Amino acid sequence: MREALGRHDIDTVYRLLQSDGYTRADIGRWAKPPQPEVSAVIKGRQVTVYDVLVRIADDLGIPREYMSLSPYPDPEHDQ
């Protein structure tokens, strides 16, 4: 998972979540994109926009530094 996050490989992140038993609907509720967008990413659509990557990290509770999105640790995730 950490390797996929570091590469911004959201497709693999979503697939790993699915392999742990989470559905596309679950992922959509957490990451807040419409379910068709989750499906598109799982089918290979790349996520490259910084703001979208930050939103996905924040919504899924992933520390931004795991995705190299912030040069400084996020204090909210250090608690």
C-alpha positions in Angstrom: 0.0 0.0 0.0 2.7 2.5 1.0 4.5 1.9 -2.3 1.3 2.5 -4.3 0.6 5.7 -2.3 4.1 7.0 -3.0 3.6 6.5 -6.7 0.2 8.1 -6.6 -1.2 4.9 -7.9 -4.7 5.4 -6.7 -5.9 2.5 -8.9 -3.8 0.1 -6.9 -4.8 1.7 -3.6 -8.5 1.2 -4.5 -7.8 -2.4 -5.6 -6.0 -3.2 -2.3 -8.9 -1.8 -0.4 -11.2 -4.0 -2.4 -9.0 -7.1 -1.7 -9.5 -6.3 2.0 -13.2 -6.6 1.5 -14.2 -3.0 0.8 -16.6 -2.3 -2.0 -16.5 0.5 -4.6 -19.4 2.1 -2.7 -17.4 2.0 0.5 -14.5 3.7 -1.2 -16.8 6.3 -2.8 -18.2 7.2 0.6 -14.7 7.7 2.1 -13.1 9.4 -0.8 -16.3 11.2 -1.8 -16.1 10.9 -5.6 -19.1 9.6 -7.4 -19.1 5.8 -7.7 -18.5 6.0 -11.5 -15.3 8.0 -10.8 -14.1 5.2 -8.4 -14.9 2.7 -11.1 -13.0 4.7 -13.7 -9.9 4.9 -11.5 -10.1 1.2 -10.8 -10.3 0.6 -14.6 -7.1 2.6 -15.1 -7.9 6.3 -15.1 -4.9 8.1 -13.6 -5.3 10.7 -10.8 -2.6 13.4 -11.3 -4.2 16.6 -10.0 -2.6 17.6 -6.7 -5.8 18.9 -5.2 -7.6 15.6 -6.0 -4.7 13.5 -4.5 -4.8 15.6 -1.3 -8.6 15.2 -1.1 -8.3 11.4 -1.5 -5.5 11.2 1.1 -7.4 13.3 3.6 -10.8 11.6 3.0 -9.2 8.1 3.4 -7.2 9.2 6.4 -3.9 8.6 4.7 -1.1 10.9 6.0 -0.2 13.2 3.1 3.5 12.5 3.5 2.9 8.8 2.5 1.9 10.3 -0.9 4.7 12.9 -1.0 2.1 15.6 -1.0 3.4 17.7 1.8 7.0 18.4 2.8 5.9 18.5 6.4 4.1 15.9 8.5 0.4 16.7 9.0 -0.1 17.2 12.8 -3.6 15.8 12.6 -2.3 12.4 11.6 0.4 12.4 14.3 -2.1 12.1 17.2 
